[in-house]
Amino acid sequence: MTIDFTAIIILLLIAAIIFGWLLANWGRGRGRDSRFKFYSSEYFKGLNFLLNEQPDKALEVFIRVAEVDSDTVETHFALGNLFRRRGEVDRAIRIHQNLIARPNLTRIHRAQALFELAEDYMRAGLLDRAETILLELLDIPNYTEPALRSLVSLYEQQKDWEQAITMRRRLQSHTNVSEEETIAQYYCELAQIALAGKDRALARRLLKRSQSHDSNCVRSNLVLAIMAEEDHDWVRSQKHYKCVLEHEIRYATEVLPSLARVTRHIDGQQTLESMLTGLLHGSPKASGYLAIAAILDPNLDDAVSQACIADYLRTEPSLRGLYEMFAAFTLHDSTNQIPDLQPLQTAVRNLLKNGPRYRCEECGFRSKTLYWQCPSCKTWNRTMPFHEISFTATGLSS
Ligand SMILES: [Zn+2]
């Protein structure tokens, strides 16, 4: 016989409540014996349901035996939350609905039970019911902020970006913590919808709105750059691509190939090289990011990119062994004293392509797709291009 975990927990809680009651009431005289008999009988009923593998009936016993008062209400909440965490949402809902139905519940506990029930409904995908409760909780002190956060999450799930913007704004004024970066992302979502509907003018307006909330927004600059490139507006496209790199050099792999392309349309290689030199002066880490972008895209063959590649291959710790091997082989085989790095560059390109391309800075989630909202921790705008030399899929690992 398999014993259900849920039933064991329920019976342990019933036993805890009985012993708690006994300790509190021992020696108080009248009524003690009859109450003790009631508890004993209910406990054995619950045990019988356990033995017959009927955890829901055991739960009914728990709800009946555990009166809701100041001593037991936390036990109800603990059990309800336990069920929700285990994915047994129906049982969590029954516990919390039972609490709300009790007339003797304090206002504080009733608000808590309503919030927990809303969380249950969210987990069960009953978003309309959750929304109704959460909107009611907005006016209850101590629950305004949790309700706003849950509503934000709810509207994000529904992709109702207008409502998500409204709730983020309310959250911002309630907590005095900036939500501007995320609001900018919502406008980008709306712009993507407009683009899908072929309304480029609306998309452009929404992207500008996004930038009014976050002037450094990488996403809106990227989309505006792509749109301008599609319109053959090379100068505007170059401006937006450059803006991305000036604020976030880590996006070099995403942006450099396109920036090089539009720049060649305007005035050729020389401007590209002076732009790259400017980026190198702007950030001490730029060289490595430019090198990886150029290794991954052979079209980036200008002198500045090639110099970055040579530096990277020479100095990257994980490549030192490979570099020395290639250098020794090339110098031995040739009269040329400068090692030919092309074979090493090709090998490193393959190694980089095997690894993940993006990583969430909040939770470390890695992926080959760029997510503006992390699928794991749900944080916005924290996924960064990430390149790791991966020997695993090439058979080079030990
Ligand atoms: Zn994350």
Residues whose N, C-alpha, C, O or C-beta is under 5 A from the ligand:
A	BS01	ZN	C360 E362 C363 G364 F365 C374 S376 C377 K378
